[in-house]
Amino acid sequence: MRKILGSLLTITIVSGAAVGASSAFFSDTETSEGNIIQAGSVDLLIDSECHYFTDANADGQPEQVGCFHTVNNQQVQFGTWPEGNLTNEFFYWFEDVKPGDFGEHTISLHVVDNDAWGRFVIDGITNDENGLSEPEEELSDTVDTGELLGALEFFAWLDQGQTPGFQGKGQDPGEGDNVQNHDEPLIILPGQLNEGGEIHNIWEALSAVYASEQCQGDGSTISDCPGLTSDGHMVGSITYYFGLAWELPSETDNIVQTDSLTADLSFEVEQYRNNPIPFSQ
């Protein structure tokens, strides 16, 4: 009898082990494949259109003579190029400026992909005498520092056209047309360059125009002041037009003869998102 019970017990244990090995559990698996984290980009593209005028000609009107300089006895155009990145372009290369001459650049800025803070930097200024001509010597006793820097005047305006903001060149009369009209706002007042250089924060100018035009919204739509924002940041995909003008006043005398002025001009942008203090102000 003991042998029979022992055999039954052995059979029962083996049977239980077999049931345990063949059982299943409820389960589920969710997989997200190919996850990517990629850095964005901010790219600034610039184009320019240069205009240069001499003092009034015989009919009393300024004469446009174009923006050219001489290289190997050839006339080479400067100051005008299509939208792109700057490589070896020159905004200015005037070789024979006289009192009464003036000029203007229409400069467009286009921030690609993302909104950005922007600024305009003028540095690397040199103000050279280049020797003294006989008429100049009667007025100046300097031999190293020129007087052209103190004579030239510069100013800039937002070339936004008739309607506040930037609807697009050709869609708004006067936008990007090289002329300050339709009460387009000045953003750099007329005056002389600072010999130590200058920094102009574009967001301060755009913010002031936003407030003066009583704009609303975020500046991303064509329905209301496109490109203008309350804090002045530049909206990606909007093309901004600026007029940058200079003049050597007609009353300037011989003291600037042979003098020359050089400077580096930079347009800088920095990402807007997650950056409440642009350029570490």
C-alpha positions as CSV (number, residue, x, y, z in Angstrom):
1,M,0.0,0.0,0.0
2,R,2.9,2.3,0.8
3,K,4.4,1.7,-2.6
4,I,1.1,2.5,-4.4
5,L,0.7,5.9,-2.5
6,G,4.3,6.8,-3.2
7,S,3.8,6.1,-6.9
8,L,0.7,8.3,-6.9
9,L,2.5,11.1,-5.2
10,T,5.3,11.0,-7.7
11,I,2.8,11.1,-10.6
12,T,1.1,14.1,-9.0
13,I,4.3,16.1,-8.6
14,V,5.4,15.4,-12.2
15,S,2.0,16.4,-13.5
16,G,2.1,19.7,-11.6
17,A,5.5,20.5,-13.0
18,A,4.3,19.9,-16.5
19,V,1.3,22.3,-16.1
20,G,3.6,25.1,-14.7
21,A,6.0,24.9,-17.7
22,S,3.2,25.3,-20.3
23,S,1.2,28.2,-18.7
24,A,1.3,31.8,-20.3
25,F,0.9,35.5,-18.9
26,F,-0.9,38.5,-20.4
27,S,1.6,40.9,-21.9
28,D,2.0,44.0,-24.2
29,T,4.9,45.8,-25.8
30,E,5.0,49.3,-27.3
31,T,8.1,50.5,-29.2
32,S,9.0,54.0,-30.5
33,E,11.6,53.5,-33.2
34,G,14.1,55.9,-34.7
35,N,14.0,58.7,-32.1
36,I,16.1,61.8,-33.1
37,I,17.3,64.9,-31.4
38,Q,18.7,67.4,-33.9
39,A,20.0,70.9,-33.4
40,G,18.1,73.7,-35.3
41,S,19.8,76.5,-37.1
42,V,19.7,80.2,-37.5
43,D,21.1,81.6,-40.8
44,L,21.1,85.2,-41.8
45,L,21.0,86.1,-45.5
46,I,21.7,89.6,-46.8
47,D,21.2,91.5,-50.1
48,S,22.0,95.1,-50.9
49,E,21.2,97.7,-53.6
50,C,23.6,100.6,-53.8
51,H,22.8,104.2,-55.1
52,Y,25.3,107.0,-55.4
53,F,24.4,110.6,-56.3
54,T,26.5,113.7,-57.0
55,D,25.5,117.3,-56.2
56,A,22.9,119.0,-58.3
57,N,23.8,119.1,-62.0
58,A,22.8,121.8,-64.6
59,D,19.1,121.3,-64.1
60,G,19.3,121.5,-60.4
61,Q,18.7,117.8,-59.8
62,P,21.1,115.3,-58.2
63,E,22.7,113.0,-60.7
64,Q,22.9,109.3,-60.1
65,V,26.3,108.0,-61.1
66,G,26.3,104.4,-59.9
67,C,28.5,102.5,-57.4
68,F,31.7,101.6,-59.1
69,H,35.4,101.5,-58.2
70,T,38.5,101.0,-60.3
71,V,40.4,97.7,-60.5
72,N,43.2,97.3,-63.1
73,N,41.8,100.3,-65.0
74,Q,38.3,98.6,-65.1
75,Q,35.1,99.9,-63.5
76,V,33.8,97.3,-61.1
77,Q,30.4,97.5,-59.5
78,F,30.1,97.2,-55.7
79,G,27.3,97.5,-53.1
80,T,24.7,95.5,-55.0
81,W,24.2,91.7,-54.7
82,P,21.4,89.2,-54.4
83,E,20.4,87.5,-51.2
84,G,23.1,85.3,-49.8
85,N,25.9,85.0,-47.2
86,L,28.6,87.7,-47.3
87,T,32.0,86.6,-48.5
88,N,34.0,89.5,-50.0
89,E,31.2,92.0,-50.8
90,F,31.7,95.8,-50.1
91,F,28.9,98.1,-49.1
92,Y,31.2,101.1,-49.7
93,W,34.2,101.7,-52.0
94,F,33.9,105.3,-53.1
95,E,37.2,106.8,-54.4
96,D,36.3,110.4,-55.4
97,V,33.7,111.7,-53.0
98,K,33.1,115.5,-53.1
99,P,31.0,117.9,-51.0
100,G,27.3,117.5,-51.9
101,D,27.6,113.8,-52.8
102,F,25.3,111.4,-51.0
103,G,24.2,107.8,-51.3
104,E,22.0,105.1,-50.0
105,H,21.9,101.3,-49.6
106,T,18.7,99.3,-49.3
107,I,19.7,96.4,-47.2
108,S,17.4,93.4,-46.7
109,L,17.8,90.9,-43.8
110,H,16.3,87.5,-44.0
111,V,16.5,85.1,-41.0
112,V,16.1,81.5,-42.1
113,D,14.4,78.8,-40.1
114,N,14.0,80.4,-36.6
115,D,13.2,83.7,-35.0
116,A,16.2,85.7,-33.9
117,W,17.5,88.8,-32.1
118,G,19.5,91.1,-34.5
119,R,22.0,93.9,-34.2
120,F,24.2,96.1,-36.5
121,V,27.8,96.6,-35.6
122,I,30.2,99.2,-37.0
123,D,33.8,98.7,-35.9
124,G,37.4,98.7,-37.2
125,I,37.1,102.4,-38.0
126,T,40.2,104.2,-39.4
127,N,40.2,107.9,-40.2
128,D,43.3,108.6,-42.2
129,E,44.8,112.0,-43.3
130,N,46.7,110.6,-46.3
131,G,49.0,113.6,-46.4
132,L,48.1,117.2,-46.8
133,S,47.2,118.9,-50.1
134,E,48.1,122.5,-50.4
135,P,44.5,123.7,-50.0
136,E,44.0,121.4,-47.0
137,E,47.2,122.4,-45.3
138,E,45.9,125.9,-44.9
139,L,43.1,124.5,-42.7
140,S,44.6,121.5,-41.0
141,D,47.9,120.9,-39.1
142,T,47.2,117.2,-38.5
143,V,49.4,114.6,-40.3
144,D,47.9,111.3,-39.0
145,T,44.2,111.9,-38.3
146,G,41.8,112.9,-41.1
147,E,38.7,115.0,-40.8
148,L,36.4,113.0,-43.1
149,L,35.0,111.1,-40.2
150,G,33.8,114.3,-38.6
151,A,32.3,115.6,-41.8
152,L,30.3,112.6,-43.1
153,E,26.7,112.1,-41.9
154,F,24.9,108.8,-41.7
155,F,21.3,107.8,-40.9
156,A,19.0,104.8,-41.4
157,W,15.3,104.2,-41.6
158,L,12.9,101.2,-41.7
159,D,12.0,100.9,-45.4
160,Q,8.6,99.3,-44.6
161,G,6.6,101.2,-47.2
162,Q,3.1,102.5,-46.9
163,T,1.7,99.8,-44.5
164,P,3.4,99.1,-41.1
165,G,5.4,95.9,-41.2
166,F,6.7,93.9,-44.1
167,Q,4.0,92.5,-46.4
168,G,6.6,91.8,-49.1
169,K,8.3,93.9,-51.7
170,G,5.8,94.6,-54.5
171,Q,2.9,94.0,-52.3
172,D,3.1,97.2,-50.3
173,P,3.9,100.6,-52.1
174,G,7.3,101.9,-51.1
175,E,8.6,98.8,-49.3
176,G,12.2,98.3,-50.1
177,D,12.2,101.1,-52.7
178,N,15.4,102.9,-51.7
179,V,13.6,106.1,-50.7
180,Q,12.4,107.3,-47.3
181,N,8.7,108.0,-47.9
182,H,5.3,107.3,-46.5
183,D,6.6,108.7,-43.1
184,E,8.9,105.6,-42.8
185,P,10.5,105.8,-39.3
186,L,14.1,106.8,-38.7
187,I,15.9,104.1,-36.7
188,I,19.4,105.8,-36.7
189,L,19.3,109.6,-36.4
190,P,21.5,111.7,-38.8
191,G,24.9,112.2,-37.4
192,Q,28.6,111.4,-37.4
193,L,30.1,108.0,-36.7
194,N,31.6,107.3,-33.3
195,E,35.4,106.8,-33.8
196,G,35.3,103.9,-31.3
197,G,32.6,102.1,-33.3
198,E,28.8,101.7,-32.8
199,I,26.4,98.9,-32.0
200,H,22.7,99.3,-33.0
201,N,20.3,96.8,-31.5
202,I,17.8,96.1,-34.2
203,W,15.3,94.8,-31.7
204,E,15.1,98.2,-30.0
205,A,14.2,99.8,-33.3
206,L,11.6,97.2,-34.3
207,S,10.0,97.3,-30.8
208,A,9.7,101.1,-31.0
209,V,8.1,101.0,-34.4
210,Y,5.7,98.2,-33.2
211,A,4.6,100.5,-30.3
212,S,4.4,103.7,-32.5
213,E,2.3,101.9,-35.1
214,Q,0.1,100.4,-32.4
215,C,0.6,96.9,-33.8
216,Q,-0.9,93.8,-32.3
217,G,-0.1,90.2,-32.4
218,D,3.2,88.4,-32.8
219,G,4.2,89.8,-36.1
220,S,4.0,86.4,-37.9
221,T,0.9,87.1,-40.1
222,I,0.3,89.5,-43.0
223,S,-2.9,90.7,-41.4
224,D,-1.2,93.0,-38.8
225,C,2.3,94.5,-38.9
226,P,4.1,91.4,-40.2
227,G,7.7,91.2,-38.9
228,L,7.1,93.7,-36.1
229,T,6.9,92.3,-32.5
230,S,6.5,93.8,-29.1
231,D,10.0,92.9,-28.0
232,G,11.5,93.6,-31.4
233,H,12.8,90.1,-32.3
234,M,13.0,89.2,-36.0
235,V,10.5,86.7,-37.3
236,G,11.9,83.9,-39.3
237,S,10.9,83.9,-43.0
238,I,10.1,87.7,-43.0
239,T,12.3,89.9,-45.2
240,Y,13.2,93.2,-43.5
241,Y,14.2,96.2,-45.5
242,F,16.5,99.0,-44.1
243,G,17.6,102.2,-45.8
244,L,21.2,103.2,-44.8
245,A,22.2,106.6,-46.1
246,W,25.3,108.8,-46.0
247,E,26.1,112.4,-47.1
248,L,29.1,114.7,-47.4
249,P,27.3,118.1,-46.8
250,S,27.8,120.6,-49.6
251,E,29.2,123.1,-47.1
252,T,32.2,120.9,-46.3
253,D,35.5,122.7,-47.1
254,N,39.0,121.7,-48.2
255,I,39.9,120.2,-44.8
256,V,38.7,116.7,-45.9
257,Q,40.7,116.6,-49.1
258,T,42.5,113.2,-49.7
259,D,41.2,112.0,-46.3
260,S,39.8,108.4,-46.1
261,L,37.4,106.5,-43.8
262,T,37.3,102.7,-43.5
263,A,35.1,100.5,-41.3
264,D,33.8,97.0,-40.9
265,L,30.0,96.5,-41.1
266,S,28.5,93.4,-39.5
267,F,24.9,92.2,-39.1
268,E,24.6,89.6,-36.3
269,V,21.7,87.4,-35.3
270,E,21.3,85.2,-32.2
271,Q,18.6,82.6,-31.5
272,Y,15.4,84.0,-29.9
273,R,13.9,80.9,-28.3
274,N,15.0,80.3,-24.7
275,N,17.2,83.4,-24.9
276,P,15.5,86.3,-23.1
277,I,18.7,88.4,-22.9
278,P,20.1,88.8,-26.4
279,F,23.9,89.0,-26.8
280,S,24.3,88.9,-23.0
281,Q,23.1,92.5,-22.6
